[in-house]
Structures are given as structure tokens and as C-alpha cells.
Amino acid sequence: PACDYAVNPRFMVNMARIVSLNLNQGEAEVRRGAQQYFNSMGRSTRTISRLQLSPEVLARVSPPLRAADEYETPDVVFYTGCNVIKTPHIALLALEVLDALKVKYEVMGGTAACCGIQQFKRGDAKTAGRVGFNTIDKLARPGASKVVSWCPSCFIQIGEVAMPAYKTAYGTLPFEIAPVVELFAERLDDLKPLFVNRVEKRVALQERSAVPSIMAGVKTLLRAIPGCEVVELDVPIMSTQASHLSVLPEFKARLREREFAAAAAAGVTTFASIFHACHRELVAYQPEVTFELLNFMELIGEAMGIHIPDLYKRLKLMGDIDQIITDTSDLIAAHRLDLDTVRNEIAADMFKGG
């Protein structure tokens, strides 16, 4: 919005990356690398989510796609993205809020409705475009005029990349897209009576800069909770999710240390993540800090009297792959998961291969 010429630097940087990768590696190698990364992400998401959810609950947050004539037109489509179901309590809490607001919705997401960001970030713009257009068509199937997105990367990829190209190609768009937090903030007057519990906490947020309206919406929601105090920290605010900072590991570590130090100095009781990818990384540091590490949706759930345990955090803090496998043996059996795959994906996702 600050640019008088409507230049989007985020889009320009991504396009420059695509050109550079294809010049340096060649189109075939770029496509192969992007496909391998997408397959790896899908396998990880499938495995880690099934270590936490029964088949019945999994079907709620990741239902199969249906044909257009099998849907009754909802108020909104809740687009989860691919991997929020690694931290399923976040997605389930969002659904509970939609239910409490009596919003009629359909849930879509998973790798079958990928936004294309995995291919786009790795230089395969052609596949990203095809995937994005296919997902727009899938999100349009239920006939809702609005899609609300959980994942910030999906919101940006569909809203800033795929939908403008789709409109150029077809002359129209089947829906508008917005972050689900904006919907919650817009319905604040309806939410306030549902905040039946005081939440006596002093909360700092792990803010991200990519979608400012999400940050504003989260603060509006938390400040409406009786007893909840939101503390502003004097730290840099940047990136879309923590994973996007991984290209600068030393800077990323210093930023996290600065956030924790500022939170401790401010005397917070709670340091809350906004997004799921940030949350997966954040919870590993719980033994090192004096304040609780959770996702902001847990605070909204607490105010509403809704408790859904953070099973991802519980498993990660076990710190031992064999213990996790033993603890989740019933679910491994229920989902018929391969033990070697389970072991490898726990290591790669929770312990970074360690």
C-alpha cells in the first residue's frame, strides 16, 4: 500500500528467484527438486498428523474433496492449507469458533488442494500455476462467495499470485479470499458474549510482518478477552512464518533470543505464536523459558471454555523417537503407518534429523 505505483516487492523477489533458479539449474532440475520437496512435505504432514488424530477426527480437519453437486452452499469455505494439521489443535479450535458463531462452512485443504507455494518458492512456476488454478476451481466447488484461509503462505500464494493470473485468464473470479482471523475480528460483537472465562494473562505475540491485518485482528481478539493483557515487544517484526527465515539461521536464532529476552523483561506469562509453522518450532524451547509457549487460538479457546490439547507439543517435548512411537502405537496401527516412515518423519520434523 505504500507504493504509489502498486509494485509488490514480495512478488518481484519471488519472480527474480524463479528466473535465477531456472538459469542456474535448468528447468528440468528445478521441476524435479520442487516435486521432491512437495512429496516430502506431503509425506511428513500425513505421518505427523496421524500420530495425533484418530481417523474420525482427522476427517473433520481434512475431509476428502467432493464433487460440486455434493455440497450445500456454505457461508464460507475454510481453507486450511496443507500442513496446519501437524498441529491439529489449532485447526480444531478454529472450527470450534466457527461452530460457536454458527457459521456454515466447508473445510478444504491438504495436498489435494495445494496453493502451489511449494513449487513456486523452488522455481517451478509452471507447476505452481497449474496447481493454483486447480485449487481455485476446487475451492469454488461448494459455491461460497468467500474463502477464509488459515495459512498465511496459502493466502498470499492464492490471493497475490494465482487469483490475479486466474482473473487474467478467465476474466472473473469465483470468490474472494481473506484470512480467517479477519472473519473472527469482524464478528467480535458476536464473539464477546462467548468469552465466558477470564484469562488473567499477560501476553506477548510472536508477530510476523507479511499480512498486517492478521496481526491487527489477533490483537483485537485477545484484547477483547476479559483479563487478557497484550504486551507490545520492541523487537523486529518480519517474515511470513518462521520457516521462511530458515535461509538465515544465525539471524533467525538471534531474533528468537531477542524475542524471548524482551518477553522475559516485560514479565509476560505467555508468549503466543500466530501461525502453525512458527508454533512447531517455538514449543521446543518451553523448557528454556519461564513463560508458557502456546498458540493464540488456545487463548481464545480458554476464554470460550474450549480445551483441545496441544498434542504436537506434548510429543515433541518427549524428546525421544522411541518413546513417541510407543505413545502413539494405537494410532500408528489405526492408520496402518509404516514404522520406518514414522521414525524418519518424526526425526525430520520434530528433531531436524537428529
Helices and strands as residue ranges (DSSP letters): H 9-25, H 27-50, H 55-61, G 68-70, E 76-79, G 84-86, H 88-100, E 105-108, G 111-113, H 117-121, H 125-140, E 146-149, H 152-156, I 157-162, H 163-170, E 176-179, H 180-186, H 188-191, G 192-194, E 201-205, H 212-223, E 228-231, G 242-245, H 249-265, E 270-273, H 276-282, G 283-288, E 292-295, H 296-304, H 311-318, H 321-327, H 329-334, H 339-350
